[in-house]
Amino acid sequence: MRIHLGTDHAGLEFSTQIQHHLASQGHEVVDHGPIEYDPLDDYPSFCIRAAQAVVRDQAAGVEALGVVFGGSGNGEQIAANKVLGVRAALVWNISTAELAREHNDANVISIGARQHTFDEAASFIDRFIATPFSGEERHARRIGQLAAYEQDGLLLPDPRAGRQQNTMTDASDSFDPEAG
């Protein structure tokens, strides 16, 4: 599989280690991050380029995923999600890595390099790569809704539209345990 990496200075060391880790597993690794440490560099262009490459590869039929790093992973996830066709998830444990693929068919994950050890990050990435999308109808439907919004800005009709709102109703009354 081709794995695209993007980072800034905060994730540079992780990115270098991850490149070796993934290559030793037979993956083709493409680095979109900086080539040297610069504490003033900015993550958006690195992460966006990695995300663009994932989308390009997938559109061409190439099996590809992306991993972006930064101090917390938050900004890097936001940057990657600006690319049309990217579903980037912030991952902080094995479960979130697995669910990102299984339920959300994420094609990019973001990891906070200052939040985890290398071994933890490598285990998250390995699980992300190894986990397939479940294909369950409810997940596919939700991903389809996100893609439709991304394309044309349309949402499903608001089920509350036209109903009188009861301002005393507790928001927990509408909790959907299957929403995730």
Disulfide bonds with the S-S distance in Angstrom:
none
